[in-house]
Amino acid sequence: MPNVFYSEKDFFKYNLLTYNEIRNSPRVSENYVFEYSPNDETSPQRSTIYFCDLKDISSSYNELVHYINENGFFISRNNSLLYKDSSKDDVYFILDKVIFNKKECLELIFSKEIK
């Protein structure tokens, strides 16, 4: 199955493919889209939300960091984009500034290994 992009209005995709950790994230923009990435031999399953058309990208970034920290995930010593739960090595958030559809956006990924 390839990566799938969808909106919150895509009821079945949203409810079946979106991890709660992404579903419950603060909506720091009115313009956002979801992506589901299935696991394969090289990468784990991922649920992603892209926030675009941000009024203040720094403030939005900080709000998402606060959300990640509230959920018990803290910045990794080895990677400033990676937020890990110290008790679970295969579960993590990634927060990054990216270009998505030719716009500067924030990308919030939640990933966990499916075993």
Phi and psi restraints in degrees (range 20) as a CNS / XPLOR table:
assign (resid 1 and name C) (resid 2 and name N)
       (resid 2 and name CA) (resid 2 and name C) 1.0 -77.6 20.0 2
assign (resid 2 and name N) (resid 2 and name CA)
       (resid 2 and name C) (resid 3 and name N) 1.0 171.7 20.0 2
assign (resid 2 and name C) (resid 3 and name N)
       (resid 3 and name CA) (resid 3 and name C) 1.0 -61.3 20.0 2
assign (resid 3 and name N) (resid 3 and name CA)
       (resid 3 and name C) (resid 4 and name N) 1.0 145.7 20.0 2
assign (resid 3 and name C) (resid 4 and name N)
       (resid 4 and name CA) (resid 4 and name C) 1.0 -124.5 20.0 2
assign (resid 4 and name N) (resid 4 and name CA)
       (resid 4 and name C) (resid 5 and name N) 1.0 129.6 20.0 2
assign (resid 4 and name C) (resid 5 and name N)
       (resid 5 and name CA) (resid 5 and name C) 1.0 -104.6 20.0 2
assign (resid 5 and name N) (resid 5 and name CA)
       (resid 5 and name C) (resid 6 and name N) 1.0 142.1 20.0 2
assign (resid 5 and name C) (resid 6 and name N)
       (resid 6 and name CA) (resid 6 and name C) 1.0 -161.6 20.0 2
assign (resid 6 and name N) (resid 6 and name CA)
       (resid 6 and name C) (resid 7 and name N) 1.0 168.6 20.0 2
assign (resid 6 and name C) (resid 7 and name N)
       (resid 7 and name CA) (resid 7 and name C) 1.0 -111.4 20.0 2
assign (resid 7 and name N) (resid 7 and name CA)
       (resid 7 and name C) (resid 8 and name N) 1.0 173.2 20.0 2
assign (resid 7 and name C) (resid 8 and name N)
       (resid 8 and name CA) (resid 8 and name C) 1.0 -65.4 20.0 2
assign (resid 8 and name N) (resid 8 and name CA)
       (resid 8 and name C) (resid 9 and name N) 1.0 -22.9 20.0 2
assign (resid 8 and name C) (resid 9 and name N)
       (resid 9 and name CA) (resid 9 and name C) 1.0 -74.5 20.0 2
assign (resid 9 and name N) (resid 9 and name CA)
       (resid 9 and name C) (resid 10 and name N) 1.0 -17.7 20.0 2
assign (resid 9 and name C) (resid 10 and name N)
       (resid 10 and name CA) (resid 10 and name C) 1.0 -79.2 20.0 2
assign (resid 10 and name N) (resid 10 and name CA)
       (resid 10 and name C) (resid 11 and name N) 1.0 81.8 20.0 2
assign (resid 10 and name C) (resid 11 and name N)
       (resid 11 and name CA) (resid 11 and name C) 1.0 -48.2 20.0 2
assign (resid 11 and name N) (resid 11 and name CA)
       (resid 11 and name C) (resid 12 and name N) 1.0 -53.5 20.0 2
assign (resid 11 and name C) (resid 12 and name N)
       (resid 12 and name CA) (resid 12 and name C) 1.0 -67.9 20.0 2
assign (resid 12 and name N) (resid 12 and name CA)
       (resid 12 and name C) (resid 13 and name N) 1.0 -46.3 20.0 2
assign (resid 12 and name C) (resid 13 and name N)
       (resid 13 and name CA) (resid 13 and name C) 1.0 -61.5 20.0 2
assign (resid 13 and name N) (resid 13 and name CA)
       (resid 13 and name C) (resid 14 and name N) 1.0 -46.4 20.0 2
assign (resid 13 and name C) (resid 14 and name N)
       (resid 14 and name CA) (resid 14 and name C) 1.0 -59.3 20.0 2
assign (resid 14 and name N) (resid 14 and name CA)
       (resid 14 and name C) (resid 15 and name N) 1.0 -46.7 20.0 2
assign (resid 14 and name C) (resid 15 and name N)
       (resid 15 and name CA) (resid 15 and name C) 1.0 -78.1 20.0 2
assign (resid 15 and name N) (resid 15 and name CA)
       (resid 15 and name C) (resid 16 and name N) 1.0 -26.8 20.0 2
assign (resid 15 and name C) (resid 16 and name N)
       (resid 16 and name CA) (resid 16 and name C) 1.0 -91.6 20.0 2
assign (resid 16 and name N) (resid 16 and name CA)
       (resid 16 and name C) (resid 17 and name N) 1.0 -31.3 20.0 2
assign (resid 16 and name C) (resid 17 and name N)
       (resid 17 and name CA) (resid 17 and name C) 1.0 -106.1 20.0 2
assign (resid 17 and name N) (resid 17 and name CA)
       (resid 17 and name C) (resid 18 and name N) 1.0 -12.0 20.0 2
assign (resid 17 and name C) (resid 18 and name N)
       (resid 18 and name CA) (resid 18 and name C) 1.0 -98.9 20.0 2
assign (resid 18 and name N) (resid 18 and name CA)
       (resid 18 and name C) (resid 19 and name N) 1.0 120.3 20.0 2
assign (resid 18 and name C) (resid 19 and name N)
       (resid 19 and name CA) (resid 19 and name C) 1.0 -62.8 20.0 2
assign (resid 19 and name N) (resid 19 and name CA)
       (resid 19 and name C) (resid 20 and name N) 1.0 147.0 20.0 2
assign (resid 19 and name C) (resid 20 and name N)
       (resid 20 and name CA) (resid 20 and name C) 1.0 -56.1 20.0 2
assign (resid 20 and name N) (resid 20 and name CA)
       (resid 20 and name C) (resid 21 and name N) 1.0 -35.0 20.0 2
assign (resid 20 and name C) (resid 21 and name N)
       (resid 21 and name CA) (resid 21 and name C) 1.0 -62.9 20.0 2
assign (resid 21 and name N) (resid 21 and name CA)
       (resid 21 and name C) (resid 22 and name N) 1.0 -29.7 20.0 2
assign (resid 21 and name C) (resid 22 and name N)
       (resid 22 and name CA) (resid 22 and name C) 1.0 -86.9 20.0 2
assign (resid 22 and name N) (resid 22 and name CA)
       (resid 22 and name C) (resid 23 and name N) 1.0 -41.5 20.0 2
assign (resid 22 and name C) (resid 23 and name N)
       (resid 23 and name CA) (resid 23 and name C) 1.0 -58.0 20.0 2
assign (resid 23 and name N) (resid 23 and name CA)
       (resid 23 and name C) (resid 24 and name N) 1.0 -36.7 20.0 2
assign (resid 23 and name C) (resid 24 and name N)
       (resid 24 and name CA) (resid 24 and name C) 1.0 -90.5 20.0 2
assign (resid 24 and name N) (resid 24 and name CA)
       (resid 24 and name C) (resid 25 and name N) 1.0 1.4 20.0 2
assign (resid 24 and name C) (resid 25 and name N)
       (resid 25 and name CA) (resid 25 and name C) 1.0 -68.6 20.0 2
assign (resid 25 and name N) (resid 25 and name CA)
       (resid 25 and name C) (resid 26 and name N) 1.0 149.5 20.0 2
assign (resid 25 and name C) (resid 26 and name N)
       (resid 26 and name CA) (resid 26 and name C) 1.0 -63.4 20.0 2
assign (resid 26 and name N) (resid 26 and name CA)
       (resid 26 and name C) (resid 27 and name N) 1.0 142.2 20.0 2
assign (resid 26 and name C) (resid 27 and name N)
       (resid 27 and name CA) (resid 27 and name C) 1.0 -89.4 20.0 2
assign (resid 27 and name N) (resid 27 and name CA)
       (resid 27 and name C) (resid 28 and name N) 1.0 94.1 20.0 2
assign (resid 27 and name C) (resid 28 and name N)
       (resid 28 and name CA) (resid 28 and name C) 1.0 -81.7 20.0 2
assign (resid 28 and name N) (resid 28 and name CA)
       (resid 28 and name C) (resid 29 and name N) 1.0 -0.9 20.0 2
assign (resid 28 and name C) (resid 29 and name N)
       (resid 29 and name CA) (resid 29 and name C) 1.0 -151.2 20.0 2
assign (resid 29 and name N) (resid 29 and name CA)
       (resid 29 and name C) (resid 30 and name N) 1.0 155.5 20.0 2
assign (resid 29 and name C) (resid 30 and name N)
       (resid 30 and name CA) (resid 30 and name C) 1.0 -82.2 20.0 2
assign (resid 30 and name N) (resid 30 and name CA)
       (resid 30 and name C) (resid 31 and name N) 1.0 -13.3 20.0 2
assign (resid 30 and name C) (resid 31 and name N)
       (resid 31 and name CA) (resid 31 and name C) 1.0 -107.1 20.0 2
assign (resid 31 and name N) (resid 31 and name CA)
       (resid 31 and name C) (resid 32 and name N) 1.0 101.4 20.0 2
assign (resid 31 and name C) (resid 32 and name N)
       (resid 32 and name CA) (resid 32 and name C) 1.0 -144.6 20.0 2
assign (resid 32 and name N) (resid 32 and name CA)
       (resid 32 and name C) (resid 33 and name N) 1.0 153.7 20.0 2
assign (resid 32 and name C) (resid 33 and name N)
       (resid 33 and name CA) (resid 33 and name C) 1.0 -142.2 20.0 2
assign (resid 33 and name N) (resid 33 and name CA)
       (resid 33 and name C) (resid 34 and name N) 1.0 151.5 20.0 2
assign (resid 33 and name C) (resid 34 and name N)
       (resid 34 and name CA) (resid 34 and name C) 1.0 -105.9 20.0 2
assign (resid 34 and name N) (resid 34 and name CA)
       (resid 34 and name C) (resid 35 and name N) 1.0 155.0 20.0 2
assign (resid 34 and name C) (resid 35 and name N)
       (resid 35 and name CA) (resid 35 and name C) 1.0 -138.6 20.0 2
assign (resid 35 and name N) (resid 35 and name CA)
       (resid 35 and name C) (resid 36 and name N) 1.0 136.2 20.0 2
assign (resid 35 and name C) (resid 36 and name N)
       (resid 36 and name CA) (resid 36 and name C) 1.0 -112.3 20.0 2
assign (resid 36 and name N) (resid 36 and name CA)
       (resid 36 and name C) (resid 37 and name N) 1.0 130.8 20.0 2
assign (resid 36 and name C) (resid 37 and name N)
       (resid 37 and name CA) (resid 37 and name C) 1.0 -122.5 20.0 2
assign (resid 37 and name N) (resid 37 and name CA)
       (resid 37 and name C) (resid 38 and name N) 1.0 112.2 20.0 2
assign (resid 37 and name C) (resid 38 and name N)
       (resid 38 and name CA) (resid 38 and name C) 1.0 -69.0 20.0 2
assign (resid 38 and name N) (resid 38 and name CA)
       (resid 38 and name C) (resid 39 and name N) 1.0 157.1 20.0 2
assign (resid 38 and name C) (resid 39 and name N)
       (resid 39 and name CA) (resid 39 and name C) 1.0 -76.5 20.0 2
assign (resid 39 and name N) (resid 39 and name CA)
       (resid 39 and name C) (resid 40 and name N) 1.0 151.4 20.0 2
assign (resid 39 and name C) (resid 40 and name N)
       (resid 40 and name CA) (resid 40 and name C) 1.0 -142.6 20.0 2
assign (resid 40 and name N) (resid 40 and name CA)
       (resid 40 and name C) (resid 41 and name N) 1.0 -165.6 20.0 2
assign (resid 40 and name C) (resid 41 and name N)
       (resid 41 and name CA) (resid 41 and name C) 1.0 -69.0 20.0 2
assign (resid 41 and name N) (resid 41 and name CA)
       (resid 41 and name C) (resid 42 and name N) 1.0 -20.5 20.0 2
assign (resid 41 and name C) (resid 42 and name N)
       (resid 42 and name CA) (resid 42 and name C) 1.0 -109.2 20.0 2
assign (resid 42 and name N) (resid 42 and name CA)
       (resid 42 and name C) (resid 43 and name N) 1.0 -15.4 20.0 2
assign (resid 42 and name C) (resid 43 and name N)
       (resid 43 and name CA) (resid 43 and name C) 1.0 -148.0 20.0 2
assign (resid 43 and name N) (resid 43 and name CA)
       (resid 43 and name C) (resid 44 and name N) 1.0 152.8 20.0 2
assign (resid 43 and name C) (resid 44 and name N)
       (resid 44 and name CA) (resid 44 and name C) 1.0 -80.0 20.0 2
assign (resid 44 and name N) (resid 44 and name CA)
       (resid 44 and name C) (resid 45 and name N) 1.0 169.9 20.0 2
assign (resid 44 and name C) (resid 45 and name N)
       (resid 45 and name CA) (resid 45 and name C) 1.0 -67.4 20.0 2
assign (resid 45 and name N) (resid 45 and name CA)
       (resid 45 and name C) (resid 46 and name N) 1.0 139.5 20.0 2
assign (resid 45 and name C) (resid 46 and name N)
       (resid 46 and name CA) (resid 46 and name C) 1.0 -135.1 20.0 2
assign (resid 46 and name N) (resid 46 and name CA)
       (resid 46 and name C) (resid 47 and name N) 1.0 145.2 20.0 2
assign (resid 46 and name C) (resid 47 and name N)
       (resid 47 and name CA) (resid 47 and name C) 1.0 -121.9 20.0 2
assign (resid 47 and name N) (resid 47 and name CA)
       (resid 47 and name C) (resid 48 and name N) 1.0 126.9 20.0 2
assign (resid 47 and name C) (resid 48 and name N)
       (resid 48 and name CA) (resid 48 and name C) 1.0 -129.9 20.0 2
assign (resid 48 and name N) (resid 48 and name CA)
       (resid 48 and name C) (resid 49 and name N) 1.0 146.5 20.0 2
assign (resid 48 and name C) (resid 49 and name N)
       (resid 49 and name CA) (resid 49 and name C) 1.0 -128.1 20.0 2
assign (resid 49 and name N) (resid 49 and name CA)
       (resid 49 and name C) (resid 50 and name N) 1.0 134.0 20.0 2
assign (resid 49 and name C) (resid 50 and name N)
       (resid 50 and name CA) (resid 50 and name C) 1.0 -108.0 20.0 2
assign (resid 50 and name N) (resid 50 and name CA)
       (resid 50 and name C) (resid 51 and name N) 1.0 126.8 20.0 2
assign (resid 50 and name C) (resid 51 and name N)
       (resid 51 and name CA) (resid 51 and name C) 1.0 -108.2 20.0 2
assign (resid 51 and name N) (resid 51 and name CA)
       (resid 51 and name C) (resid 52 and name N) 1.0 120.8 20.0 2
assign (resid 51 and name C) (resid 52 and name N)
       (resid 52 and name CA) (resid 52 and name C) 1.0 -122.3 20.0 2
assign (resid 52 and name N) (resid 52 and name CA)
       (resid 52 and name C) (resid 53 and name N) 1.0 172.6 20.0 2
assign (resid 52 and name C) (resid 53 and name N)
       (resid 53 and name CA) (resid 53 and name C) 1.0 55.5 20.0 2
assign (resid 53 and name N) (resid 53 and name CA)
       (resid 53 and name C) (resid 54 and name N) 1.0 45.4 20.0 2
assign (resid 53 and name C) (resid 54 and name N)
       (resid 54 and name CA) (resid 54 and name C) 1.0 -78.1 20.0 2
assign (resid 54 and name N) (resid 54 and name CA)
       (resid 54 and name C) (resid 55 and name N) 1.0 135.7 20.0 2
assign (resid 54 and name C) (resid 55 and name N)
       (resid 55 and name CA) (resid 55 and name C) 1.0 -71.5 20.0 2
assign (resid 55 and name N) (resid 55 and name CA)
       (resid 55 and name C) (resid 56 and name N) 1.0 -40.9 20.0 2
assign (resid 55 and name C) (resid 56 and name N)
       (resid 56 and name CA) (resid 56 and name C) 1.0 -140.7 20.0 2
assign (resid 56 and name N) (resid 56 and name CA)
       (resid 56 and name C) (resid 57 and name N) 1.0 97.7 20.0 2
assign (resid 56 and name C) (resid 57 and name N)
       (resid 57 and name CA) (resid 57 and name C) 1.0 -63.5 20.0 2
assign (resid 57 and name N) (resid 57 and name CA)
       (resid 57 and name C) (resid 58 and name N) 1.0 -34.8 20.0 2
assign (resid 57 and name C) (resid 58 and name N)
       (resid 58 and name CA) (resid 58 and name C) 1.0 -67.1 20.0 2
assign (resid 58 and name N) (resid 58 and name CA)
       (resid 58 and name C) (resid 59 and name N) 1.0 -44.5 20.0 2
assign (resid 58 and name C) (resid 59 and name N)
       (resid 59 and name CA) (resid 59 and name C) 1.0 -64.2 20.0 2
assign (resid 59 and name N) (resid 59 and name CA)
       (resid 59 and name C) (resid 60 and name N) 1.0 -41.9 20.0 2
assign (resid 59 and name C) (resid 60 and name N)
       (resid 60 and name CA) (resid 60 and name C) 1.0 -64.2 20.0 2
assign (resid 60 and name N) (resid 60 and name CA)
       (resid 60 and name C) (resid 61 and name N) 1.0 -41.5 20.0 2
assign (resid 60 and name C) (resid 61 and name N)
       (resid 61 and name CA) (resid 61 and name C) 1.0 -59.3 20.0 2
assign (resid 61 and name N) (resid 61 and name CA)
       (resid 61 and name C) (resid 62 and name N) 1.0 -46.9 20.0 2
assign (resid 61 and name C) (resid 62 and name N)
       (resid 62 and name CA) (resid 62 and name C) 1.0 -63.9 20.0 2
assign (resid 62 and name N) (resid 62 and name CA)
       (resid 62 and name C) (resid 63 and name N) 1.0 -36.6 20.0 2
assign (resid 62 and name C) (resid 63 and name N)
       (resid 63 and name CA) (resid 63 and name C) 1.0 -64.1 20.0 2
assign (resid 63 and name N) (resid 63 and name CA)
       (resid 63 and name C) (resid 64 and name N) 1.0 -39.8 20.0 2
assign (resid 63 and name C) (resid 64 and name N)
       (resid 64 and name CA) (resid 64 and name C) 1.0 -70.5 20.0 2
assign (resid 64 and name N) (resid 64 and name CA)
       (resid 64 and name C) (resid 65 and name N) 1.0 -37.0 20.0 2
assign (resid 64 and name C) (resid 65 and name N)
       (resid 65 and name CA) (resid 65 and name C) 1.0 -61.2 20.0 2
assign (resid 65 and name N) (resid 65 and name CA)
       (resid 65 and name C) (resid 66 and name N) 1.0 -43.0 20.0 2
assign (resid 65 and name C) (resid 66 and name N)
       (resid 66 and name CA) (resid 66 and name C) 1.0 -59.7 20.0 2
assign (resid 66 and name N) (resid 66 and name CA)
       (resid 66 and name C) (resid 67 and name N) 1.0 -44.8 20.0 2
assign (resid 66 and name C) (resid 67 and name N)
       (resid 67 and name CA) (resid 67 and name C) 1.0 -59.9 20.0 2
assign (resid 67 and name N) (resid 67 and name CA)
       (resid 67 and name C) (resid 68 and name N) 1.0 -45.6 20.0 2
assign (resid 67 and name C) (resid 68 and name N)
       (resid 68 and name CA) (resid 68 and name C) 1.0 -60.4 20.0 2
assign (resid 68 and name N) (resid 68 and name CA)
       (resid 68 and name C) (resid 69 and name N) 1.0 -47.1 20.0 2
assign (resid 68 and name C) (resid 69 and name N)
       (resid 69 and name CA) (resid 69 and name C) 1.0 -62.9 20.0 2
assign (resid 69 and name N) (resid 69 and name CA)
       (resid 69 and name C) (resid 70 and name N) 1.0 -39.5 20.0 2
assign (resid 69 and name C) (resid 70 and name N)
       (resid 70 and name CA) (resid 70 and name C) 1.0 -59.2 20.0 2
assign (resid 70 and name N) (resid 70 and name CA)
       (resid 70 and name C) (resid 71 and name N) 1.0 -28.1 20.0 2
assign (resid 70 and name C) (resid 71 and name N)
       (resid 71 and name CA) (resid 71 and name C) 1.0 -88.8 20.0 2
assign (resid 71 and name N) (resid 71 and name CA)
       (resid 71 and name C) (resid 72 and name N) 1.0 8.3 20.0 2
assign (resid 71 and name C) (resid 72 and name N)
       (resid 72 and name CA) (resid 72 and name C) 1.0 87.5 20.0 2
assign (resid 72 and name N) (resid 72 and name CA)
       (resid 72 and name C) (resid 73 and name N) 1.0 17.7 20.0 2
assign (resid 72 and name C) (resid 73 and name N)
       (resid 73 and name CA) (resid 73 and name C) 1.0 -111.2 20.0 2
assign (resid 73 and name N) (resid 73 and name CA)
       (resid 73 and name C) (resid 74 and name N) 1.0 134.0 20.0 2
assign (resid 73 and name C) (resid 74 and name N)
       (resid 74 and name CA) (resid 74 and name C) 1.0 -130.9 20.0 2
assign (resid 74 and name N) (resid 74 and name CA)
       (resid 74 and name C) (resid 75 and name N) 1.0 155.3 20.0 2
assign (resid 74 and name C) (resid 75 and name N)
       (resid 75 and name CA) (resid 75 and name C) 1.0 -57.0 20.0 2
assign (resid 75 and name N) (resid 75 and name CA)
       (resid 75 and name C) (resid 76 and name N) 1.0 137.8 20.0 2
assign (resid 75 and name C) (resid 76 and name N)
       (resid 76 and name CA) (resid 76 and name C) 1.0 -76.0 20.0 2
assign (resid 76 and name N) (resid 76 and name CA)
       (resid 76 and name C) (resid 77 and name N) 1.0 142.6 20.0 2
assign (resid 76 and name C) (resid 77 and name N)
       (resid 77 and name CA) (resid 77 and name C) 1.0 -66.6 20.0 2
assign (resid 77 and name N) (resid 77 and name CA)
       (resid 77 and name C) (resid 78 and name N) 1.0 -26.8 20.0 2
assign (resid 77 and name C) (resid 78 and name N)
       (resid 78 and name CA) (resid 78 and name C) 1.0 -95.2 20.0 2
assign (resid 78 and name N) (resid 78 and name CA)
       (resid 78 and name C) (resid 79 and name N) 1.0 -12.0 20.0 2
assign (resid 78 and name C) (resid 79 and name N)
       (resid 79 and name CA) (resid 79 and name C) 1.0 -151.8 20.0 2
assign (resid 79 and name N) (resid 79 and name CA)
       (resid 79 and name C) (resid 80 and name N) 1.0 113.5 20.0 2
assign (resid 79 and name C) (resid 80 and name N)
       (resid 80 and name CA) (resid 80 and name C) 1.0 -71.8 20.0 2
assign (resid 80 and name N) (resid 80 and name CA)
       (resid 80 and name C) (resid 81 and name N) 1.0 -7.9 20.0 2
assign (resid 80 and name C) (resid 81 and name N)
       (resid 81 and name CA) (resid 81 and name C) 1.0 -96.4 20.0 2
assign (resid 81 and name N) (resid 81 and name CA)
       (resid 81 and name C) (resid 82 and name N) 1.0 -12.2 20.0 2
assign (resid 81 and name C) (resid 82 and name N)
       (resid 82 and name CA) (resid 82 and name C) 1.0 -102.2 20.0 2
assign (resid 82 and name N) (resid 82 and name CA)
       (resid 82 and name C) (resid 83 and name N) 1.0 132.2 20.0 2
assign (resid 82 and name C) (resid 83 and name N)
       (resid 83 and name CA) (resid 83 and name C) 1.0 -120.9 20.0 2
assign (resid 83 and name N) (resid 83 and name CA)
       (resid 83 and name C) (resid 84 and name N) 1.0 122.1 20.0 2
assign (resid 83 and name C) (resid 84 and name N)
       (resid 84 and name CA) (resid 84 and name C) 1.0 -121.5 20.0 2
assign (resid 84 and name N) (resid 84 and name CA)
       (resid 84 and name C) (resid 85 and name N) 1.0 154.4 20.0 2
assign (resid 84 and name C) (resid 85 and name N)
       (resid 85 and name CA) (resid 85 and name C) 1.0 -93.2 20.0 2
assign (resid 85 and name N) (resid 85 and name CA)
       (resid 85 and name C) (resid 86 and name N) 1.0 123.2 20.0 2
assign (resid 85 and name C) (resid 86 and name N)
       (resid 86 and name CA) (resid 86 and name C) 1.0 -60.7 20.0 2
assign (resid 86 and name N) (resid 86 and name CA)
       (resid 86 and name C) (resid 87 and name N) 1.0 -21.0 20.0 2
assign (resid 86 and name C) (resid 87 and name N)
       (resid 87 and name CA) (resid 87 and name C) 1.0 -92.0 20.0 2
assign (resid 87 and name N) (resid 87 and name CA)
       (resid 87 and name C) (resid 88 and name N) 1.0 -8.5 20.0 2
assign (resid 87 and name C) (resid 88 and name N)
       (resid 88 and name CA) (resid 88 and name C) 1.0 -133.2 20.0 2
assign (resid 88 and name N) (resid 88 and name CA)
       (resid 88 and name C) (resid 89 and name N) 1.0 108.1 20.0 2
assign (resid 88 and name C) (resid 89 and name N)
       (resid 89 and name CA) (resid 89 and name C) 1.0 -74.2 20.0 2
assign (resid 89 and name N) (resid 89 and name CA)
       (resid 89 and name C) (resid 90 and name N) 1.0 -25.3 20.0 2
assign (resid 89 and name C) (resid 90 and name N)
       (resid 90 and name CA) (resid 90 and name C) 1.0 -104.4 20.0 2
assign (resid 90 and name N) (resid 90 and name CA)
       (resid 90 and name C) (resid 91 and name N) 1.0 16.9 20.0 2
assign (resid 90 and name C) (resid 91 and name N)
       (resid 91 and name CA) (resid 91 and name C) 1.0 -127.8 20.0 2
assign (resid 91 and name N) (resid 91 and name CA)
       (resid 91 and name C) (resid 92 and name N) 1.0 127.7 20.0 2
assign (resid 91 and name C) (resid 92 and name N)
       (resid 92 and name CA) (resid 92 and name C) 1.0 -162.0 20.0 2
assign (resid 92 and name N) (resid 92 and name CA)
       (resid 92 and name C) (resid 93 and name N) 1.0 162.0 20.0 2
assign (resid 92 and name C) (resid 93 and name N)
       (resid 93 and name CA) (resid 93 and name C) 1.0 -106.6 20.0 2
assign (resid 93 and name N) (resid 93 and name CA)
       (resid 93 and name C) (resid 94 and name N) 1.0 150.7 20.0 2
assign (resid 93 and name C) (resid 94 and name N)
       (resid 94 and name CA) (resid 94 and name C) 1.0 -128.0 20.0 2
assign (resid 94 and name N) (resid 94 and name CA)
       (resid 94 and name C) (resid 95 and name N) 1.0 132.3 20.0 2
assign (resid 94 and name C) (resid 95 and name N)
       (resid 95 and name CA) (resid 95 and name C) 1.0 -126.0 20.0 2
assign (resid 95 and name N) (resid 95 and name CA)
       (resid 95 and name C) (resid 96 and name N) 1.0 125.7 20.0 2
assign (resid 95 and name C) (resid 96 and name N)
       (resid 96 and name CA) (resid 96 and name C) 1.0 -148.8 20.0 2
assign (resid 96 and name N) (resid 96 and name CA)
       (resid 96 and name C) (resid 97 and name N) 1.0 154.8 20.0 2
assign (resid 96 and name C) (resid 97 and name N)
       (resid 97 and name CA) (resid 97 and name C) 1.0 -90.6 20.0 2
assign (resid 97 and name N) (resid 97 and name CA)
       (resid 97 and name C) (resid 98 and name N) 1.0 127.2 20.0 2
assign (resid 97 and name C) (resid 98 and name N)
       (resid 98 and name CA) (resid 98 and name C) 1.0 -137.0 20.0 2
assign (resid 98 and name N) (resid 98 and name CA)
       (resid 98 and name C) (resid 99 and name N) 1.0 165.6 20.0 2
assign (resid 98 and name C) (resid 99 and name N)
       (resid 99 and name CA) (resid 99 and name C) 1.0 -99.5 20.0 2
assign (resid 99 and name N) (resid 99 and name CA)
       (resid 99 and name C) (resid 100 and name N) 1.0 120.4 20.0 2
assign (resid 99 and name C) (resid 100 and name N)
       (resid 100 and name CA) (resid 100 and name C) 1.0 -132.6 20.0 2
assign (resid 100 and name N) (resid 100 and name CA)
       (resid 100 and name C) (resid 101 and name N) 1.0 124.3 20.0 2
assign (resid 100 and name C) (resid 101 and name N)
       (resid 101 and name CA) (resid 101 and name C) 1.0 51.7 20.0 2
assign (resid 101 and name N) (resid 101 and name CA)
       (resid 101 and name C) (resid 102 and name N) 1.0 42.5 20.0 2
assign (resid 101 and name C) (resid 102 and name N)
       (resid 102 and name CA) (resid 102 and name C) 1.0 66.4 20.0 2
assign (resid 102 and name N) (resid 102 and name CA)
       (resid 102 and name C) (resid 103 and name N) 1.0 21.1 20.0 2
assign (resid 102 and name C) (resid 103 and name N)
       (resid 103 and name CA) (resid 103 and name C) 1.0 -127.3 20.0 2
assign (resid 103 and name N) (resid 103 and name CA)
       (resid 103 and name C) (resid 104 and name N) 1.0 149.0 20.0 2
assign (resid 103 and name C) (resid 104 and name N)
       (resid 104 and name CA) (resid 104 and name C) 1.0 -76.8 20.0 2
assign (resid 104 and name N) (resid 104 and name CA)
       (resid 104 and name C) (resid 105 and name N) 1.0 125.4 20.0 2
assign (resid 104 and name C) (resid 105 and name N)
       (resid 105 and name CA) (resid 105 and name C) 1.0 -137.0 20.0 2
assign (resid 105 and name N) (resid 105 and name CA)
       (resid 105 and name C) (resid 106 and name N) 1.0 167.4 20.0 2
assign (resid 105 and name C) (resid 106 and name N)
       (resid 106 and name CA) (resid 106 and name C) 1.0 -103.3 20.0 2
assign (resid 106 and name N) (resid 106 and name CA)
       (resid 106 and name C) (resid 107 and name N) 1.0 136.9 20.0 2
assign (resid 106 and name C) (resid 107 and name N)
       (resid 107 and name CA) (resid 107 and name C) 1.0 -115.1 20.0 2
assign (resid 107 and name N) (resid 107 and name CA)
       (resid 107 and name C) (resid 108 and name N) 1.0 121.2 20.0 2
assign (resid 107 and name C) (resid 108 and name N)
       (resid 108 and name CA) (resid 108 and name C) 1.0 -115.0 20.0 2
assign (resid 108 and name N) (resid 108 and name CA)
       (resid 108 and name C) (resid 109 and name N) 1.0 119.1 20.0 2
assign (resid 108 and name C) (resid 109 and name N)
       (resid 109 and name CA) (resid 109 and name C) 1.0 -114.1 20.0 2
assign (resid 109 and name N) (resid 109 and name CA)
       (resid 109 and name C) (resid 110 and name N) 1.0 137.6 20.0 2
assign (resid 109 and name C) (resid 110 and name N)
       (resid 110 and name CA) (resid 110 and name C) 1.0 -119.6 20.0 2
assign (resid 110 and name N) (resid 110 and name CA)
       (resid 110 and name C) (resid 111 and name N) 1.0 131.5 20.0 2
assign (resid 110 and name C) (resid 111 and name N)
       (resid 111 and name CA) (resid 111 and name C) 1.0 -134.8 20.0 2
assign (resid 111 and name N) (resid 111 and name CA)
       (resid 111 and name C) (resid 112 and name N) 1.0 142.2 20.0 2
assign (resid 111 and name C) (resid 112 and name N)
       (resid 112 and name CA) (resid 112 and name C) 1.0 -150.4 20.0 2
assign (resid 112 and name N) (resid 112 and name CA)
       (resid 112 and name C) (resid 113 and name N) 1.0 145.3 20.0 2
assign (resid 112 and name C) (resid 113 and name N)
       (resid 113 and name CA) (resid 113 and name C) 1.0 -71.7 20.0 2
assign (resid 113 and name N) (resid 113 and name CA)
       (resid 113 and name C) (resid 114 and name N) 1.0 135.2 20.0 2
assign (resid 113 and name C) (resid 114 and name N)
       (resid 114 and name CA) (resid 114 and name C) 1.0 -101.8 20.0 2
assign (resid 114 and name N) (resid 114 and name CA)
       (resid 114 and name C) (resid 115 and name N) 1.0 118.2 20.0 2
